[in-house]
């Protein structure tokens, strides 16, 4: 949790607000890949990319 806190403080301090949506999308894609690994849905997920 400290890493997330430091990252948010850095983004706010340096006015890099445009990076927040990019980071959120990357986290969501990573969670999607981890959660669907080994399930019946994974072949359909791979066809999206």
Predicted model as a PDB file, atoms N, CA, C, CB and O in Angstrom, pLDDT in the B-factor column:
MODEL        1                                                                  
ATOM      1  N   UNK A   1       0.819  -1.192   0.000  1.00 76.00           N  
ATOM      2  CA  UNK A   1       0.000   0.000   0.000  1.00 76.00           C  
ATOM      3  C   UNK A   1       0.867   1.261   0.000  1.00 76.00           C  
ATOM      4  CB  UNK A   1      -0.934  -0.005   1.204  1.00 76.00           C  
ATOM      5  O   UNK A   1       0.435   2.306  -0.487  1.00 76.00           O  
ATOM      6  N   UNK A   2       2.072   1.174   0.536  1.00 89.00           N  
ATOM      7  CA  UNK A   2       2.960   2.344   0.547  1.00 89.00           C  
ATOM      8  C   UNK A   2       3.353   2.758  -0.868  1.00 89.00           C  
ATOM      9  CB  UNK A   2       4.220   2.050   1.373  1.00 89.00           C  
ATOM     10  O   UNK A   2       3.504   3.945  -1.157  1.00 89.00           O  
ATOM     11  N   UNK A   3       3.516   1.776  -1.741  1.00 89.00           N  
ATOM     12  CA  UNK A   3       3.896   2.084  -3.113  1.00 89.00           C  
ATOM     13  C   UNK A   3       2.786   2.877  -3.798  1.00 89.00           C  
ATOM     14  CB  UNK A   3       4.201   0.791  -3.898  1.00 89.00           C  
ATOM     15  O   UNK A   3       3.053   3.853  -4.499  1.00 89.00           O  
ATOM     16  N   UNK A   4       1.551   2.455  -3.593  1.00 83.00           N  
ATOM     17  CA  UNK A   4       0.413   3.153  -4.198  1.00 83.00           C  
ATOM     18  C   UNK A   4       0.300   4.570  -3.644  1.00 83.00           C  
ATOM     19  CB  UNK A   4      -0.897   2.377  -3.949  1.00 83.00           C  
ATOM     20  O   UNK A   4       0.031   5.517  -4.382  1.00 83.00           O  
ATOM     21  N   UNK A   5       0.509   4.702  -2.335  1.00 90.00           N  
ATOM     22  CA  UNK A   5       0.431   6.016  -1.705  1.00 90.00           C  
ATOM     23  C   UNK A   5       1.513   6.945  -2.260  1.00 90.00           C  
ATOM     24  CB  UNK A   5       0.567   5.888  -0.177  1.00 90.00           C  
ATOM     25  O   UNK A   5       1.233   8.102  -2.574  1.00 90.00           O  
ATOM     26  N   UNK A   6       2.739   6.449  -2.382  1.00 91.00           N  
ATOM     27  CA  UNK A   6       3.830   7.259  -2.916  1.00 91.00           C  
ATOM     28  C   UNK A   6       3.599   7.619  -4.375  1.00 91.00           C  
ATOM     29  CB  UNK A   6       5.150   6.525  -2.768  1.00 91.00           C  
ATOM     30  O   UNK A   6       3.911   8.733  -4.795  1.00 91.00           O  
ATOM     31  N   UNK A   7       3.056   6.687  -5.151  1.00 87.00           N  
ATOM     32  CA  UNK A   7       2.767   6.962  -6.553  1.00 87.00           C  
ATOM     33  C   UNK A   7       1.724   8.062  -6.693  1.00 87.00           C  
ATOM     34  CB  UNK A   7       2.292   5.695  -7.256  1.00 87.00           C  
ATOM     35  O   UNK A   7       1.881   8.965  -7.514  1.00 87.00           O  
ATOM     36  N   UNK A   8       0.661   7.993  -5.899  1.00 85.00           N  
ATOM     37  CA  UNK A   8      -0.369   9.031  -5.953  1.00 85.00           C  
ATOM     38  C   UNK A   8       0.171  10.384  -5.501  1.00 85.00           C  
ATOM     39  CB  UNK A   8      -1.561   8.634  -5.090  1.00 85.00           C  
ATOM     40  O   UNK A   8      -0.163  11.414  -6.087  1.00 85.00           O  
ATOM     41  N   UNK A   9       1.004  10.386  -4.461  1.00 89.00           N  
ATOM     42  CA  UNK A   9       1.614  11.639  -4.012  1.00 89.00           C  
ATOM     43  C   UNK A   9       2.499  12.235  -5.098  1.00 89.00           C  
ATOM     44  CB  UNK A   9       2.431  11.411  -2.734  1.00 89.00           C  
ATOM     45  O   UNK A   9       2.503  13.449  -5.301  1.00 89.00           O  
ATOM     46  N   UNK A  10       3.249  11.387  -5.796  1.00 89.00           N  
ATOM     47  CA  UNK A  10       4.103  11.853  -6.890  1.00 89.00           C  
ATOM     48  C   UNK A  10       3.262  12.462  -8.009  1.00 89.00           C  
ATOM     49  CB  UNK A  10       4.957  10.695  -7.437  1.00 89.00           C  
ATOM     50  O   UNK A  10       3.579  13.534  -8.524  1.00 89.00           O  
ATOM     51  N   UNK A  11       2.175  11.759  -8.382  1.00 87.00           N  
ATOM     52  CA  UNK A  11       1.328  12.249  -9.469  1.00 87.00           C  
ATOM     53  C   UNK A  11       0.689  13.589  -9.120  1.00 87.00           C  
ATOM     54  CB  UNK A  11       0.245  11.226  -9.797  1.00 87.00           C  
ATOM     55  O   UNK A  11       0.592  14.470  -9.974  1.00 87.00           O  
ATOM     56  N   UNK A  12       0.257  13.747  -7.887  1.00 87.00           N  
ATOM     57  CA  UNK A  12      -0.378  14.996  -7.475  1.00 87.00           C  
ATOM     58  C   UNK A  12       0.649  16.116  -7.360  1.00 87.00           C  
ATOM     59  CB  UNK A  12      -1.109  14.811  -6.141  1.00 87.00           C  
ATOM     60  O   UNK A  12       0.396  17.246  -7.779  1.00 87.00           O  
ATOM     61  N   UNK A  13       1.805  15.798  -6.790  1.00 91.00           N  
ATOM     62  CA  UNK A  13       2.832  16.820  -6.578  1.00 91.00           C  
ATOM     63  C   UNK A  13       3.364  17.361  -7.908  1.00 91.00           C  
ATOM     64  CB  UNK A  13       3.986  16.247  -5.745  1.00 91.00           C  
ATOM     65  O   UNK A  13       3.605  18.561  -8.039  1.00 91.00           O  
ATOM     66  N   UNK A  14       3.546  16.480  -8.887  1.00 90.00           N  
ATOM     67  CA  UNK A  14       4.110  16.896 -10.178  1.00 90.00           C  
ATOM     68  C   UNK A  14       3.054  17.187 -11.227  1.00 90.00           C  
ATOM     69  CB  UNK A  14       5.037  15.836 -10.695  1.00 90.00           C  
ATOM     70  O   UNK A  14       3.375  17.382 -12.399  1.00 90.00           O  
ATOM     71  N   UNK A  15       1.779  17.218 -10.807  1.00 88.00           N  
ATOM     72  CA  UNK A  15       0.664  17.538 -11.698  1.00 88.00           C  
ATOM     73  C   UNK A  15       0.623  16.629 -12.923  1.00 88.00           C  
ATOM     74  CB  UNK A  15       0.754  18.985 -12.140  1.00 88.00           C  
ATOM     75  O   UNK A  15       0.443  17.097 -14.048  1.00 88.00           O  
ATOM     76  N   UNK A  16       0.785  15.359 -12.701  1.00 85.00           N  
ATOM     77  CA  UNK A  16       0.726  14.357 -13.771  1.00 85.00           C  
ATOM     78  C   UNK A  16      -0.614  13.615 -13.709  1.00 85.00           C  
ATOM     79  CB  UNK A  16       1.916  13.353 -13.655  1.00 85.00           C  
ATOM     80  O   UNK A  16      -0.656  12.385 -13.667  1.00 85.00           O  
ATOM     81  N   UNK A  17      -1.695  14.379 -13.703  1.00 85.00           N  
ATOM     82  CA  UNK A  17      -3.025  13.801 -13.563  1.00 85.00           C  
ATOM     83  C   UNK A  17      -3.403  12.911 -14.745  1.00 85.00           C  
ATOM     84  CB  UNK A  17      -4.047  14.900 -13.407  1.00 85.00           C  
ATOM     85  O   UNK A  17      -4.220  12.002 -14.598  1.00 85.00           O  
ATOM     86  N   UNK A  18      -2.822  13.161 -15.903  1.00 88.00           N  
ATOM     87  CA  UNK A  18      -3.168  12.396 -17.089  1.00 88.00           C  
ATOM     88  C   UNK A  18      -2.685  10.948 -17.003  1.00 88.00           C  
ATOM     89  CB  UNK A  18      -2.588  13.060 -18.316  1.00 88.00           C  
ATOM     90  O   UNK A  18      -3.142  10.107 -17.777  1.00 88.00           O  
ATOM     91  N   UNK A  19      -1.774  10.641 -16.081  1.00 87.00           N  
ATOM     92  CA  UNK A  19      -1.282   9.273 -15.932  1.00 87.00           C  
ATOM     93  C   UNK A  19      -2.247   8.381 -15.147  1.00 87.00           C  
ATOM     94  CB  UNK A  19       0.068   9.288 -15.248  1.00 87.00           C  
ATOM     95  O   UNK A  19      -2.168   7.156 -15.242  1.00 87.00           O  
ATOM     96  N   UNK A  20      -3.150   8.979 -14.378  1.00 86.00           N  
ATOM     97  CA  UNK A  20      -4.049   8.189 -13.531  1.00 86.00           C  
ATOM     98  C   UNK A  20      -4.937   7.254 -14.363  1.00 86.00           C  
ATOM     99  CB  UNK A  20      -4.923   9.119 -12.681  1.00 86.00           C  
ATOM    100  O   UNK A  20      -5.021   6.072 -14.028  1.00 86.00           O  
ATOM    101  N   UNK A  21      -5.606   7.719 -15.432  1.00 91.00           N  
ATOM    102  CA  UNK A  21      -6.412   6.781 -16.227  1.00 91.00           C  
ATOM    103  C   UNK A  21      -5.578   5.673 -16.871  1.00 91.00           C  
ATOM    104  CB  UNK A  21      -7.160   7.536 -17.306  1.00 91.00           C  
ATOM    105  O   UNK A  21      -6.030   4.532 -16.971  1.00 91.00           O  
ATOM    106  N   UNK A  22      -4.374   6.003 -17.303  1.00 90.00           N  
ATOM    107  CA  UNK A  22      -3.496   5.000 -17.909  1.00 90.00           C  
ATOM    108  C   UNK A  22      -3.139   3.910 -16.907  1.00 90.00           C  
ATOM    109  CB  UNK A  22      -2.220   5.658 -18.448  1.00 90.00           C  
ATOM    110  O   UNK A  22      -3.168   2.726 -17.240  1.00 90.00           O  
ATOM    111  N   UNK A  23      -2.807   4.298 -15.697  1.00 89.00           N  
ATOM    112  CA  UNK A  23      -2.458   3.339 -14.652  1.00 89.00           C  
ATOM    113  C   UNK A  23      -3.666   2.469 -14.300  1.00 89.00           C  
ATOM    114  CB  UNK A  23      -1.939   4.072 -13.396  1.00 89.00           C  
ATOM    115  O   UNK A  23      -3.530   1.261 -14.104  1.00 89.00           O  
ATOM    116  N   UNK A  24      -4.842   3.082 -14.221  1.00 91.00           N  
ATOM    117  CA  UNK A  24      -6.051   2.325 -13.911  1.00 91.00           C  
ATOM    118  C   UNK A  24      -6.365   1.289 -14.991  1.00 91.00           C  
ATOM    119  CB  UNK A  24      -7.232   3.273 -13.742  1.00 91.00           C  
ATOM    120  O   UNK A  24      -6.757   0.166 -14.674  1.00 91.00           O  
ATOM    121  N   UNK A  25      -6.198   1.653 -16.247  1.00 93.00           N  
ATOM    122  CA  UNK A  25      -6.446   0.708 -17.342  1.00 93.00           C  
ATOM    123  C   UNK A  25      -5.459  -0.447 -17.282  1.00 93.00           C  
ATOM    124  CB  UNK A  25      -6.351   1.417 -18.707  1.00 93.00           C  
ATOM    125  O   UNK A  25      -5.845  -1.601 -17.464  1.00 93.00           O  
ATOM    126  N   UNK A  26      -4.193  -0.151 -17.029  1.00 90.00           N  
ATOM    127  CA  UNK A  26      -3.194  -1.220 -16.925  1.00 90.00           C  
ATOM    128  C   UNK A  26      -3.499  -2.166 -15.762  1.00 90.00           C  
ATOM    129  CB  UNK A  26      -1.794  -0.620 -16.753  1.00 90.00           C  
ATOM    130  O   UNK A  26      -3.349  -3.381 -15.890  1.00 90.00           O  
ATOM    131  N   UNK A  27      -3.924  -1.610 -14.639  1.00 89.00           N  
ATOM    132  CA  UNK A  27      -4.272  -2.450 -13.480  1.00 89.00           C  
ATOM    133  C   UNK A  27      -5.485  -3.317 -13.793  1.00 89.00           C  
ATOM    134  CB  UNK A  27      -4.552  -1.576 -12.236  1.00 89.00           C  
ATOM    135  O   UNK A  27      -5.514  -4.492 -13.427  1.00 89.00           O  
ATOM    136  N   UNK A  28      -6.483  -2.755 -14.463  1.00 90.00           N  
ATOM    137  CA  UNK A  28      -7.675  -3.529 -14.815  1.00 90.00           C  
ATOM    138  C   UNK A  28      -7.343  -4.661 -15.792  1.00 90.00           C  
ATOM    139  CB  UNK A  28      -8.741  -2.610 -15.422  1.00 90.00           C  
ATOM    140  O   UNK A  28      -7.839  -5.776 -15.634  1.00 90.00           O  
ATOM    141  N   UNK A  29      -6.520  -4.389 -16.787  1.00 86.00           N  
ATOM    142  CA  UNK A  29      -6.116  -5.447 -17.717  1.00 86.00           C  
ATOM    143  C   UNK A  29      -5.308  -6.533 -17.006  1.00 86.00           C  
ATOM    144  CB  UNK A  29      -5.296  -4.856 -18.872  1.00 86.00           C  
ATOM    145  O   UNK A  29      -5.486  -7.720 -17.280  1.00 86.00           O  
ATOM    146  N   UNK A  30      -4.435  -6.134 -16.109  1.00 86.00           N  
ATOM    147  CA  UNK A  30      -3.666  -7.117 -15.345  1.00 86.00           C  
ATOM    148  C   UNK A  30      -4.556  -7.976 -14.475  1.00 86.00           C  
ATOM    149  CB  UNK A  30      -2.634  -6.424 -14.488  1.00 86.00           C  
ATOM    150  O   UNK A  30      -4.358  -9.189 -14.394  1.00 86.00           O  
ATOM    151  N   UNK A  31      -5.540  -7.364 -13.817  1.00 86.00           N  
ATOM    152  CA  UNK A  31      -6.478  -8.121 -12.988  1.00 86.00           C  
ATOM    153  C   UNK A  31      -7.312  -9.058 -13.849  1.00 86.00           C  
ATOM    154  CB  UNK A  31      -7.393  -7.170 -12.196  1.00 86.00           C  
ATOM    155  O   UNK A  31      -7.588 -10.187 -13.444  1.00 86.00           O  
ATOM    156  N   UNK A  32      -7.714  -8.608 -15.029  1.00 81.00           N  
ATOM    157  CA  UNK A  32      -8.497  -9.446 -15.933  1.00 81.00           C  
ATOM    158  C   UNK A  32      -7.708 -10.679 -16.349  1.00 81.00           C  
ATOM    159  CB  UNK A  32      -8.921  -8.651 -17.169  1.00 81.00           C  
ATOM    160  O   UNK A  32      -8.254 -11.782 -16.377  1.00 81.00           O  
ATOM    161  N   UNK A  33      -6.459 -10.507 -16.664  1.00 79.00           N  
ATOM    162  CA  UNK A  33      -5.617 -11.637 -17.079  1.00 79.00           C  
ATOM    163  C   UNK A  33      -5.400 -12.601 -15.922  1.00 79.00           C  
ATOM    164  CB  UNK A  33      -4.262 -11.138 -17.610  1.00 79.00           C  
ATOM    165  O   UNK A  33      -5.470 -13.815 -16.111  1.00 79.00           O  
ATOM    166  N   UNK A  34      -5.140 -12.081 -14.735  1.00 80.00           N  
ATOM    167  CA  UNK A  34      -4.903 -12.950 -13.576  1.00 80.00           C  
ATOM    168  C   UNK A  34      -6.163 -13.715 -13.195  1.00 80.00           C  
ATOM    169  CB  UNK A  34      -4.410 -12.127 -12.380  1.00 80.00           C  
ATOM    170  O   UNK A  34      -6.097 -14.908 -12.897  1.00 80.00           O  
ATOM    171  N   UNK A  35      -7.306 -13.043 -13.201  1.00 77.00           N  
ATOM    172  CA  UNK A  35      -8.547 -13.687 -12.773  1.00 77.00           C  
ATOM    173  C   UNK A  35      -9.075 -14.706 -13.771  1.00 77.00           C  
ATOM    174  CB  UNK A  35      -9.595 -12.647 -12.528  1.00 77.00           C  
ATOM    175  O   UNK A  35      -9.741 -15.662 -13.374  1.00 77.00           O  
ATOM    176  N   UNK A  36      -8.796 -14.528 -15.049  1.00 75.00           N  
ATOM    177  CA  UNK A  36      -9.317 -15.457 -16.047  1.00 75.00           C  
ATOM    178  C   UNK A  36      -8.332 -16.551 -16.420  1.00 75.00           C  
ATOM    179  CB  UNK A  36      -9.712 -14.707 -17.279  1.00 75.00           C  
ATOM    180  O   UNK A  36      -8.654 -17.416 -17.234  1.00 75.00           O  
ATOM    181  N   UNK A  37      -7.160 -16.531 -15.851  1.00 74.00           N  
ATOM    182  CA  UNK A  37      -6.161 -17.549 -16.164  1.00 74.00           C  
ATOM    183  C   UNK A  37      -6.653 -18.909 -15.665  1.00 74.00           C  
ATOM    184  CB  UNK A  37      -4.784 -17.191 -15.528  1.00 74.00           C  
ATOM    185  O   UNK A  37      -6.982 -19.066 -14.489  1.00 74.00           O  
ATOM    186  N   UNK A  38      -6.698 -19.863 -16.549  1.00 66.00           N  
ATOM    187  CA  UNK A  38      -7.109 -21.201 -16.176  1.00 66.00           C  
ATOM    188  C   UNK A  38      -8.614 -21.405 -16.184  1.00 66.00           C  
ATOM    189  CB  UNK A  38      -6.579 -21.522 -14.835  1.00 66.00           C  
ATOM    190  O   UNK A  38      -9.092 -22.451 -15.746  1.00 66.00           O  
ATOM    191  N   UNK A  39      -9.366 -20.439 -16.667  1.00 67.00           N  
ATOM    192  CA  UNK A  39     -10.811 -20.618 -16.719  1.00 67.00           C  
ATOM    193  C   UNK A  39     -11.251 -20.878 -18.158  1.00 67.00           C  
ATOM    194  CB  UNK A  39     -11.536 -19.380 -16.143  1.00 67.00           C  
ATOM    195  O   UNK A  39     -10.443 -20.833 -19.085  1.00 67.00           O  
ATOM    196  N   UNK A  40     -12.529 -21.147 -18.326  1.00 70.00           N  
ATOM    197  CA  UNK A  40     -13.067 -21.408 -19.662  1.00 70.00           C  
ATOM    198  C   UNK A  40     -13.209 -20.132 -20.472  1.00 70.00           C  
ATOM    199  CB  UNK A  40     -14.413 -22.101 -19.562  1.00 70.00           C  
ATOM    200  O   UNK A  40     -13.439 -20.192 -21.680  1.00 70.00           O  
ATOM    201  N   UNK A  41     -13.076 -18.990 -19.836  1.00 68.00           N  
ATOM    202  CA  UNK A  41     -13.247 -17.711 -20.521  1.00 68.00           C  
ATOM    203  C   UNK A  41     -11.966 -17.270 -21.214  1.00 68.00           C  
ATOM    204  CB  UNK A  41     -13.696 -16.641 -19.537  1.00 68.00           C  
ATOM    205  O   UNK A  41     -12.020 -16.449 -22.130  1.00 68.00           O  
ATOM    206  N   UNK A  42     -10.831 -17.788 -20.808  1.00 67.00           N  
ATOM    207  CA  UNK A  42      -9.551 -17.301 -21.322  1.00 67.00           C  
ATOM    208  C   UNK A  42      -9.401 -17.355 -22.836  1.00 67.00           C  
ATOM    209  CB  UNK A  42      -8.458 -18.078 -20.713  1.00 67.00           C  
ATOM    210  O   UNK A  42      -8.811 -16.422 -23.381  1.00 67.00           O  
ATOM    211  N   UNK A  43      -9.881 -18.363 -23.569  1.00 70.00           N  
ATOM    212  CA  UNK A  43      -9.733 -18.294 -25.035  1.00 70.00           C  
ATOM    213  C   UNK A  43     -10.458 -17.092 -25.648  1.00 70.00           C  
ATOM    214  CB  UNK A  43     -10.259 -19.577 -25.669  1.00 70.00           C  
ATOM    215  O   UNK A  43      -9.999 -16.540 -26.648  1.00 70.00           O  
ATOM    216  N   UNK A  44     -11.564 -16.690 -25.066  1.00 72.00           N  
ATOM    217  CA  UNK A  44     -12.300 -15.539 -25.581  1.00 72.00           C  
ATOM    218  C   UNK A  44     -11.594 -14.224 -25.240  1.00 72.00           C  
ATOM    219  CB  UNK A  44     -13.724 -15.530 -25.021  1.00 72.00           C  
ATOM    220  O   UNK A  44     -11.655 -13.269 -26.014  1.00 72.00           O  
ATOM    221  N   UNK A  45     -10.934 -14.173 -24.100  1.00 68.00           N  
ATOM    222  CA  UNK A  45     -10.195 -12.984 -23.709  1.00 68.00           C  
ATOM    223  C   UNK A  45      -9.016 -12.779 -24.671  1.00 68.00           C  
ATOM    224  CB  UNK A  45      -9.698 -13.102 -22.238  1.00 68.00           C  
ATOM    225  O   UNK A  45      -8.743 -11.654 -25.089  1.00 68.00           O  
ATOM    226  N   UNK A  46      -8.328 -13.855 -25.017  1.00 68.00           N  
ATOM    227  CA  UNK A  46      -7.164 -13.737 -25.897  1.00 68.00           C  
ATOM    228  C   UNK A  46      -7.574 -13.292 -27.295  1.00 68.00           C  
ATOM    229  CB  UNK A  46      -6.413 -15.069 -25.971  1.00 68.00           C  
ATOM    230  O   UNK A  46      -6.800 -12.626 -27.982  1.00 68.00           O  
ATOM    231  N   UNK A  47      -8.772 -13.647 -27.721  1.00 70.00           N  
ATOM    232  CA  UNK A  47      -9.210 -13.246 -29.060  1.00 70.00           C  
ATOM    233  C   UNK A  47      -9.502 -11.740 -29.129  1.00 70.00           C  
ATOM    234  CB  UNK A  47     -10.458 -14.042 -29.468  1.00 70.00           C  
ATOM    235  O   UNK A  47      -9.500 -11.165 -30.218  1.00 70.00           O  
ATOM    236  N   UNK A  48      -9.752 -11.104 -27.991  1.00 69.00           N  
ATOM    237  CA  UNK A  48     -10.001  -9.664 -27.965  1.00 69.00           C  
ATOM    238  C   UNK A  48      -8.732  -8.911 -28.341  1.00 69.00           C  
ATOM    239  CB  UNK A  48     -10.501  -9.217 -26.573  1.00 69.00           C  
ATOM    240  O   UNK A  48      -8.782  -7.910 -29.056  1.00 69.00           O  
ATOM    241  N   UNK A  49      -7.597  -9.398 -27.856  1.00 66.00           N  
ATOM    242  CA  UNK A  49      -6.335  -8.725 -28.117  1.00 66.00           C  
ATOM    243  C   UNK A  49      -5.744  -9.171 -29.423  1.00 66.00           C  
ATOM    244  CB  UNK A  49      -5.357  -8.973 -27.000  1.00 66.00           C  
ATOM    245  O   UNK A  49      -4.672  -8.705 -29.807  1.00 66.00           O  
TER     246      UNK A  49                                                      
ENDMDL                                                                          
END                                                                             
